[in-house]
Structure formats: C-alpha cells, structure tokens
Amino acid sequence: MKFHFLGTTGYHPNNRRQTACMMLPELGVVFDAGTGMFRVRDLIQTETLDIFMSHVHLDHSVGLTFLYDVLYQKEMSRVTVHVDQSKIDVIKNQLYNELLFPVKPNFELQPLAERVELIDGSTVASIPLEHPGGSHGFRIDWNSGQRQGRSLAYITDTTARVDADYVLSLNEVETLVHECNFPDGWEEHAELTGHSCLTPVAQVAEKAKAKRLYLVHVNPLDETETPLDLDVIKGIFSETTVAYDQMVIDV
C-alpha cells in the first residue's frame, strides 16, 4: 500500500514544500488538509474520502476550501471530515464564514471518534496530543488479511518527549511519521510553539520501538533538500528520513 506525502512543511508553504497533507489513496484516507490538499485530486481511487484532521490551525485546514476542485467530476458517495467535536463550529462558522468563503463544499463533518473502521477493515485510532488549542495524532493498524500486523502512525504539532502520554500509543509501530519543525538548539522555541526538535523525536521513535521514522512539518524558512542534520541522531535512531513533497513509500 502506498503512502503519499503531499505537504511536508508547516505554517506556510515555500518553493519546495506545501503544508501538512498525507494520503493513503487505496483507502481513501487523508491526514490533514493543508495547502498540499490540491494534490489529492489526482490520487483519488475510491468512492469515499475520509479526511482526519489533527487540528484546525490554518496550515492544516485551509485545504478544506480546495474541495470544490479536488472533487470536481469525481463520483463520490461520501466525503467525511473527522475532527475534534470542539472544532466543528470553527470550521462551519470561521473557515466558511461567508466573508472568507461563501459556500461550503459538499462534505459531512463528523466528531472525531477514538477509533474508526476503514473500508478494508483496518482501524484508525485517534491519539490526543499536547499543542496550543489541542491536537490529535492517528495510528492505523491492519489486524487481518495479507496486511495483518502492519501499522502506521502520524504525529504532528506536538512537543516530542519520551515521557509524553502519546508515546505509549506508538508501541512497536512499523512506520512513524512525526513532525520535526526545529533542529536541536531550538528547544525553548519548540516549547513555546508546541513543536518538536530533532533529538527528542528520534528518542520517541527509539522508545516506541518503531521500525522507521519519517520527519514532516519541517521549518518552512529552510528550503534546502534536507533541512535537518540526521548525523546528529545516528546513534539514537538511524532509520530516519526527512520526507519531501510527493514522496511515496510502501506501508
């Protein structure tokens, strides 16, 4: 199964990267709807689309307003946006305020559940995270069929710590996609903004016994191909890759 990185930076896009958006086309699953959301259109393979929102800061939600074009001439039976109950009114009344965006596209808003079953019988579990305004991560587990035992977690917009509650939910995850907005040395700013530095993210992956780690939500001010120096964490978690826009991996 293919996992597509459609937007791998945060806050604002740059010449190399769009903001947060990931997709599993074979399941019709999207994680977050940042500016990378426009790329979903060319990848749709299913009649349903489930968009799981970590939170509604604009770099993760503005792509919901792209849905008219994303869904244009697509035969969809259902498009569902899964979002924390407390943020539903924000999407309805703020993002789609008539002075900002006059007509809401045709999708349903569903309060984020602890667990959602997908079209192939796999499950998405939501994971509470600490971040200004609140956030959630997600973990998919395949519990039957040829993919039994496979797993993927998407963790964004939180400050990584090995003793954080969410780390328990990542136990032995196969593929960990984790935000890393800052290099080491920016810990004070990471705490202030609710984001992560490199070494703590690697320590989380090691503590969780993940098999591999992909870094996203990297600093948009750094437009180099590899904005984080992975040599720093070789001795902690060597199976680490800085993801880039339109990167595709097998999960």
Order of alpha helices (4+ residues) and beta strands (2+ residues): beta-beta-beta-beta-alpha-alpha-beta-beta-beta-beta-beta-beta-beta-alpha-alpha-beta-beta-beta
